[in-house]
Amino acid sequence: MGEGAQSKFKAEIFLLLVAMVLFAVSAFFYSYEGQASGFYSYGGQASGFDYRGCAISFVGFGSVLMVAASISYLKRSKNYV
C-alpha cells in the first residue's frame, strides 16, 4: 500500500465516520421535541419539532459524504485489480 493509497484510505474512513456522526445527530434532532412557547408560534401553529429541517439536511449531507467515500473506494479498488 503506497503513501497515496494510505492517505486516500484515511480520507475514506474519515468521510464515513463523519457521515455516521451526522446520521446520529440527525436522529436526535429529528426526534427532539422542544417546548412550544405558546399556543401559536410564527407559523400559526405551535410546533415542538423545530429541528426536523436541520435533521433532514444533516441526513442529506451525510448521504453525499457516503457516496463520495464509496466512489473514491471504487476508483481505488479498480486501480489494484
C-alpha positions in Angstrom: 0.0 0.0 0.0 1.6 3.2 -1.1 1.6 6.6 0.6 -1.1 8.0 -1.7 -3.3 4.9 -1.3 -2.9 5.1 2.5 -3.9 8.8 2.6 -7.0 8.0 0.4 -7.9 5.2 2.7 -7.7 7.5 5.7 -9.9 10.1 3.8 -12.5 7.5 3.0 -12.7 6.3 6.6 -12.9 9.9 7.8 -15.8 10.6 5.4 -17.6 7.5 6.6 -17.1 8.4 10.3 -18.4 12.0 9.7 -21.4 10.6 7.8 -22.2 8.2 10.8 -21.9 11.1 13.3 -24.2 13.2 11.1 -26.8 10.4 11.0 -26.6 10.0 14.8 -27.0 13.8 15.4 -29.8 14.0 12.8 -31.7 11.1 14.5 -31.6 13.1 17.8 -32.6 16.3 16.1 -35.5 14.6 14.2 -36.9 13.1 17.4 -36.3 16.0 19.7 -39.5 17.7 20.8 -38.8 21.1 22.4 -41.2 23.2 24.4 -43.6 25.2 22.4 -43.6 28.8 23.6 -47.3 29.3 23.4 -50.4 28.2 21.7 -49.5 29.9 18.4 -46.0 30.4 17.1 -44.8 32.2 14.0 -46.1 29.6 11.6 -49.6 29.8 13.0 -49.4 26.6 15.0 -47.2 25.6 17.9 -44.7 23.1 16.8 -42.4 21.2 19.2 -40.4 19.6 16.4 -38.4 22.7 15.3 -35.2 20.8 14.4 -36.6 18.5 11.7 -35.4 20.7 8.8 -31.9 20.7 10.2 -32.0 16.9 10.7 -33.1 16.3 7.1 -30.2 18.5 5.8 -27.8 16.5 8.0 -29.0 13.3 6.5 -28.6 14.7 3.0 -25.1 15.9 3.7 -24.2 12.6 5.3 -25.5 10.7 2.3 -23.4 12.8 0.0 -20.3 12.0 2.1 -21.1 8.3 1.9 -21.5 8.4 -1.8 -18.2 10.3 -2.1 -16.4 7.8 0.0 -17.9 4.9 -2.0 -16.9 6.4 -5.3 -13.3 7.0 -4.0 -13.1 3.4 -2.8 -14.4 2.0 -6.1 -11.9 4.1 -8.1 -9.0 3.0 -5.9 -10.1 -0.7 -6.0 -10.3 -0.7 -9.8 -6.7 0.5 -10.0 -5.5 -2.5 -8.0 -7.4 -5.2 -9.9 
